[in-house]
Amino acid sequence: MSLFIVFLLIFIIALTNLVYELKRDLMMMQQNSYRIERYNRWLKTSGDSTSWVRLTGMCVFLLSLVGFSNGTWSMAIMAAWAGGNVIYLQSRKYKKPLVWTPRCKRIYAVCAILVLIVIGCATVIFGKDEISRLFSATVASVGCYCASHMIIISAVWLLEPVEKKINRGYYRDAENILRSMPGLKIIGITGSYGKTSTKHYLHRILSETYQTAMTPGSYNTTLGVIRTVREYLKPYDQVFIVEMGAKQIGDIKEICDLVHPSIGIVTAVGEQHLESFKSIENVQRTKFELIDSLPADGLAVVNNDFPKIADREVSNCNCIRYAVSDTEGVQWIAKDIDYSERGTSFTAVGPDTEIRLTTRLVGDCNISNLLACVAVAVNLGVPADKIRYAVSRIEQVEHRLNLKRTPAGITIIDDAFNSNPTGSAMALDVLSRMKGGRRIIITPGMIELGDRTEELNRQFGQKIASCADIAIVVGHYNRDAIVDGIRSGGMAEEAVLTADSFAEAQILLQGFVKGGDTVLYENDLPDTFK
């Protein structure tokens, strides 16, 4: 085989390695909402820019530069490293893989152009013949790998004017669609947690009487709402339920300025996303952007179980307050709550209304979410018998206190989607009520709690000690704080296990779990955390 063919194959391997790495970096940019500042923050906290793979790549790049006098050896080193890295990148599994949206494709295309420019310049400047041009192109490919984060950031930055123009067009289109449906009742739902579950429950209840649409999945950003309006909303829909998420002040107001809700539900104001909000007061201010946007004849439905909701006055429209635990001065409460492994029964009590309900859901948080839905449904004239029927048929939202029972007699409580101080405490309370076997928790802890991350995870560990018999702590991000809390809570040393991944935790669990045991999966960190 000629030297040219060998060098060409090595160049293809190096280029393939770069293609896979840029795809992985783009996936992380997507998980950070294509926001450069959030991506940079992830780079700083994750250590991805100084990982052993990237440091090895930098060493190979520097060696290849030194190896200009002996290109054959340098090409051999680059082939070995790039080939091994291709196998490594191909074998990696991700919890939230890259979704090839039109925006994603545009970013990747710009990355390709930037890479081709770098490789082209290298071959023109350093290439004197076919062999030296292939060598220069291979070295440039390895160099681009080392700088892949900067390539992704540059592509996103270059496309910002294009994306803004495209988004403005989508925004106007959604505005026109909503304007053409003046009779549409729009309900906004926000909160530090509980908003997705509440959205699904309310949709199920209102669908008994109205043609109801909702934002699917976690489409809770402005662009997600725009896409829902353009692709899912039907001309004959009567009610549109809009989940509203936020990472910073102004995010919810931006959604409200588009959809103009007449009913707003705030499920919680708690210590979530403190890394971006900085303080609980900013969380409160942002969540109440929904309530502040309501018209004078609108309706606010807010959860008084949270102090930062209870102490917030609502004067711009009618306000209904509900609560499960702190019931003083509220209009809707839940009483006579009865939990079992099959679900929950309770009585929803409101002004001149009392409805006994049975649901497959468990946990105080789910009762609270249902209470908000019942209050809105009654206000919209849904008959009590239809509310009762819908609540009894509500399916548990996946990964949110989802109760299952395996053929082997093991009860699984799946609360893996999200975790926060209040939600994790409620999940542990549900676990503590389980009888007949050992109570086991598998968790990596809580994230995005800012300066309080360590403190709150230590408190979480103390709660685990009082509610569980065995704990498996996953990953390294919160391990020390959680284990310290568990130990200070008095759990036996042999009952505290650690695992580097959920796969490893599963292997540990299979070694001792048996029929009658209950296993709580509390949170599952995204790929941007270790």
N, C-alpha and C positions, 0 to 999 in steps of 0.2 A: 504494500500500500504506500502511495507517495506521501511525502511530508505535507503537501498541500491538503490532501484528503484528511489526514490526521488532524491538522490544525483546524480545518473546517468543522470537523465533528466536535472538537473541543470548544470552538466558538459557539456552536449550536447548544452544547450542554450549558455553557456559561449564560447564554441568552435565555435558555429555558429556566434556569435558576432565577434570573432577574424577573422573568414573567411571573413566576409563582410568588416571589417575594413582594412584588408590587401589588399583586392580587390580595395578599395577606394584609399589607399595609392599608390598602384601600378598604378592606373589610373593617379594620379598626377605625379608620376615618369615618366610615358609615355609622359604626356604633357610637361614634362621638358626634353624630348629627351633622357631619361635614363642617363642623366649627373648628377653625384652626386653633383657637385658644384652648378649647377643650382637648383637642388632639395633643397639643403641646403639654398640657397638664398630665395627660395620660402617659406621654413619653417620660416625663420627669418621675412619675410615681411608679411606673411599671419596670423601669430599667431596661426597656426593650432596645434602646439605642446603645447600650453597653452589655448586651447579652453575650454569652460565650460564642454563639454562632456568628454574631456580627463582628465581635472582636477578632475572631478567627479569619473572617472575610477581610478585615482591614489588614491583618498580618500578611495574608496571601496577596493582597493588592500591593502592599509595600515591597514584598519580595519580588513580585512580578516587575515592578519598576526597576529594582536593582538588577533584575535578570535580563534587562535588554541586551546585555552582551552574550547571554546564553538563553535564547528564547525557548529551546527545546525543554530544558529543565523547568523553566517558569510555566510553560504550557502544561507540563505533566502535573505540577503542583495545583494549578488552577483547575485542571480536569478532575483530579481526585477530590478537591474540596467542593467544587460546584456540583459534581455528580452525587456526592454524599448528601449535600444540602437539598438537592432536588428530591431524593428519596425521603429525607426527613420532612420536607414541606408537604409532599404528597400524602404522607402517612398521618399527618396531624388531623385531629377531629375538632370541630368547633361547635359550641352550643348554639351559636347564632351565625350561620354561614353568610357569606356575601350574597346580597340580593341584587341581581343585575337590573337595576332601574335605569331609565333613560339618562338620569344625571350621572349615575355610576359609570355608564358606558362612555359618556362625554369626558369624564375625568380620566378614565383609563386611556382613551384615545389621545388626550393631551400628553399624558405620561409617555405614551409610545412615541409621540413626536419629539418630546424633549430627549428621550433616550437615543433616538435616531440621530438627532442633532449632535449629541455628545460623541456617539460612535463615529459618525461621519467626519466630524472635526478631527478626531484622533487618527483616523485612517489617512486623512489628507495631510495632516501635519507630520506624522511619524512614518507613514507607509511609503517605502521606496519600491517595493515589489509585492507580488501576491502574498508571500509568506509574511513579510513585515506588516502588511495591511491586516491580515488575519490576526496576527499577534496583537497589534494595536487595538483592534476591535474587541478582542477577548479581554484585554486589560481594561478597556473602557467599560465593558459590561460588568466586570467585577467592581470597578469603581462606582458605577451607577447603583449596584447592589448596596454598597456601603453608604451611599447617599440617598437611598430609596425614600426615607422619611421626607427629605427635602424636596424630592421630585413630586411626591404626593401633595405636599403643602403648596408647592409652586403651581401645580395644576389646578388645585382648588382656588387659589388666589387669582390666577389668570382668568378663570371661568366665572368669577363673581359677577361681573357686569352682565354676562350672558344669562346666568341663572336668575338674576334680579329681573331682567326683561321677560324671561319665560314665565317666572312666577307671577309677575304683574298681569300677564295675559290670562293665566289660570285663575287668578283672584277675581278679575273682572268677569270672567265667564261664570264663576260660582255666584258672584253677586247678582248677575242677571237671572240665573236660575232661581235663586231665593226670592228675588223681587217679583218673579212671575208666579209665586205661590203665596199670596198675601194671607190666606187662611191657615197656613202651616203653623202649628204650635211648636215652638222650639224650647227644649229643656236643656240647660247646661248643667253638667256635673263636674265638680272638681274636689280636690282634697289631697292631703299628703299621702293618703292611702284609702282604699275602699271604693274608689271611683269606678274602676272597671267592673267590679262585682255589682255595684249599685246600678250601673248602666244595664247590665244583662238582666238583673231582677226586674227593673222598672220596665224594660222592653217586653218581658214575658207577661207582666201584669196588664200593661196598657194595651197589648195586642189582643186581649179579650174583648175590647170595645172599639179600639181605633186601629186604622192602618198605620203601623208604626215602623219607622226606620231608625237606625242608630249607626254611629261610627264603628266600623268593625275593628277587631283586634285591639291593638294599642295605637290606633290612629288618633292621637290626642294632641297633635301639633297643628298649627295653622295650615301647613301644607297637607297634613293628613285629613283635616276637615274639608279642605278644598277638593281633594281627590274624592272623598266620600260624596260630596254634593254633586260633582261632575259625573261620577261613575255609578253611584248606587241609589241616589235619591230619585224617587219616581213621582210623576206629576200628581198622582192620586194619593200620595202619603198625607196623613193628617197630623202626625206627630213626628218630630225629629229630635232624637236624644243625642246630645253632643258631649262626648267626654273631652275635658280640657286639662291638659297637662302643662307643666311649667318647669323650666330650669332657671329662669331669672325673672326679675320684676318686669312687667309689661307683656309677658307671653300670653296670659289669659285675656287681658284687655284686647290684644290683637285679634284673638278668635272672636270675642264678643262683638267687636266692631264690624266683623264680617257677618255673623249669623243673627245678632240682635235677639238674644233669648228673652222669653217672658217669664220663665220659671228657672230658678237656680238652686242647686243643692250643693252644700259644702259638707262633705262627709267627715273631714278631719283637718286639723292644723297641728302638726307635730314636727318632731325633730327628724326631718327627712330632707335630703339634698342640701344640708347645711354647708357643704363645701362650696356650692355656688351661691346660696342665699345669704350665708354668713351669720344670720340671726333668725330666731323664731319670729321676731317682729316682721321681718321681711317676708317670711313664709305667710304670715297672717295677711299682710298687705296684698300680697300677690293673689292668694286664694279668694280674697274678698273683692278682687277686681270683677269677678262674676256678679256678685251681689250688687256692687255699686253701678253696674251697667244696666240693671233691670229697670223697666219703666215704672211709673207711679202706680199703674194698675197691675204690676207684676207680683210674683210670689217668691219669697226667699224661704228655703227650708234648710235649717242649719243644725248641726249636732252639738248640743250643749254639754256633752260629756268631755269636751276639750276646753280647758280654761281660756285659750286664745280665741275660741269661738264665743263662749259664754260671755266674755267681757267686751265683745265687739258689738256696739249698738248698730242697729239697722233702722234707718229712718226714711229711706227713699221709697219703700214699698211695704206691703204687708209681709210679716215675717212669722213663720211657724218654727218653733224650736222643739227638738225631740231629744230624748236621752234614754239610755238603758240603766245607768248607774246614778248619775247626778241629776235627779228628776225634779228638783225644786224649780218652780216657775216655768215649766215647759208645757206645751200643749199635747204632745204625744209621748207615751211611755209604753214599755213592754212589761207585763206582769205575769205572774204564775208561770215562769219559765221552767220547762222540764226537759232536761237533756237525756239522751240515750244513745246507744251505738247506732241506732237507726235514724237518728235525726233529733229534731227539737219541736216542742209544742210551746206556744206562748199566746198571750192575749194582747193584741194591739189596742190601746185605749187612747182615744182622741176626743175632741169636742163633740159631744152627743153621739159618739161612735164607740163600739166595743166589738172587736172581731177576734174570735178564737181561731188561731192558725196552726197548721202542722206543716213542717218542712223537712226535707232531707238534709238541710244545712246544719252545721254545728258551729258553736263559738259565739261569744257576745258580739263580736264585730259583724257577723252575718245577721244577727238579730237587729243590730243597729241599722245596717244597710237596708234591711227589709222594712224597718219602721219608717225610714224616709220615703221609700217607695209607696207604702200604703198611704202615707199622708198626702202625697202628690196624687195618687190614684183616686182617693176619696174626693179631693179638691176638684178633680176633673170629671167627677160623676160616674166613676166605675162602680157598679153594684157590689155589695159586700160578698155575695155568693161567687161572683166572678173573681174577686180578689182572693177569696179563700181557695178556689179551685186552682188558680194560677200559681199561688205560693206553694201548694202541695205538689205541683208538677215541676217546679224550678229545678233545673239540673245544676250541680255544683260547677262553678267555673274552674277550669283546669288549673292546677297548681296553686289554688287559693283555698286553703283549708278543705281540700278535697278528701273525703273519707271513702276508703275502699277496704274490702276484705278479700284476702287471697284464698285460693282453695285449701291452703295449708292451715287456715285459721288465724293468720296474722293480720292485724288491723293496720292499715297504712293511712297516715294523715299527711297529705301532700300539700305543703305550704311553701313550695320551692320557688314560686314566681318572684316574690319580693319579701323583704324583711325590714322591719323598723321597730323601734322600741315598744310601741303600743301593740302592733300586730304580733310580734314575737312573744310578748307576754301573754296575749290572748291565746295564741297557739299552745303555749306551755300550760295554760290553765285547762285547755281542752285535754291535753295529754294527761294532766294530773288526775282527771276524772275517770280515766280508763282503768278498769279493774280486771282482775283475773290473771294477769301475766306481768311481765316486766315492761317498763316504759322506757323506750330508747329514743334518743334524739341524734340526728345526723345533721350537722350544720357547719358552714364556714363563717357564721356571724353576720354582722351588719356593716354596710358601707355607706359612703357619702354623708357622714355625720360630722365632718369638719374636725375641729379641735377636740370634740367630745367623743370621737370614735373609740378611743381606748377605754375611756371611762364607761361609756354605755355598753360596750361589749363585756367589760368586766362585770357590770351589773347583770347583764344577760346571763353570764356564767353562774352568778349566784342564784338567779331564778331557776336555771337548769338544775342546780343541785337540789332544790326543794321540790321540783316537779318530775324529775326523771330518775331512773335507776342506773342507766348506762348512757354515756355521752361519747359520740365520735366526732371530734373536731377536725374539719377538713381544711386543707391548705395552710398557708403560712401568714396570710394577711392579718388575721385577728387571733391567731392561735394563742399567743402568750397571754393576752388580756382575758380571753375566754377561759383558758385553763386555770389561770390565777383565780378568777371569779368562782369557778366550780370548786376548786380546792378550798377556798375560803368559806364556801357554803357548806362544806362538810361532806362532800361526796367521797366515797372510798377511792383510794389511789388506783386500784386495779379496775375500777369502773370507768376511768377516763382514758379513752383511746384517741390516737391521732392518725390521720391519713393524709397523704399528699394530694389525693384527688378523690372524686366521688366513686370512680371505678375501684380504687383501692379500699374505700370505705365499704363498698358493697361486698367485697371479698371478706373483709373483717366481719361484717354483719352475718353473712351466710355461715360463718363458722360457729355461731352460737345462738342465732335467733330460732324460736320454736313457736308452735301453735299457742295462741292465747296472748302473745306479746303484741305490743303496739309500737309502731315505728313512726316518728315524726320527722319528715324532711323539711327543715326550716331554712329557706333561702338556698339559692344556687347562683353563685357569683358569675357574672358574665365573663367573656373572654378577656376583657380589659383588666381583670384582676386575677391575682394568683393565689 
